[in-house]
Amino acid sequence: MRNLIVYAHPYAKSFCHSILEMLTSALTPGTFAVRDLYALKFNPVLSPDELMNIRHSKVLPEIAEEQEYIREAKNISFVYPVWHAGPPAILKGYWDRVFTRGFAYDYCSNGLVGLLTGKNAAFMRTQGASKKSYELTHWPAMRISSSEVMRKYGIDIIEDMYFPGVVTASEETRADYLKHVKEFAKTINVCETYIPLDNYNVPVSYTH
């Protein structure tokens, strides 16, 4: 399996789901896996007992399964909406429970060391607000808690997308967004070097 898609949106008619459909249609069948967190009813709550077990490098079977998907993947794409200036709770809980010490990172005398080197990650986020209202403050903060954390784990970030204004976006604008997703999907499908385009700056009723 070359590509793993971690998807976090509960509504099948959302623009996030359109992104998922575009990604999967552009990738070669049999070379990718989708982990739809809502469909899986993934539990985002890290319990006290689980936290203690993680400290001893023990994880629950369902977490070991998710870690195996990550271990087998070269590219990991996260697709989700921006809610309250952050990811849905189910995705944050996935990161908390799956990217554990001993799997994603560990500590040495020089501090934290990433254990997931040789992998790539892409972030595809939809939001209702415009780029202007978010790019100077919210986007840098959201990257710290998402893509920049993945860098700490040794993962290279090959795309860090925001699709702003999707709630009021025109069909033309949404089609343009999806074209960008398709081009990205083609490149991770065939292992070419991908050069990200500038984030869109389109002041654009649609559920994201």
Disulfide bonds with the S-S distance in Angstrom:
none
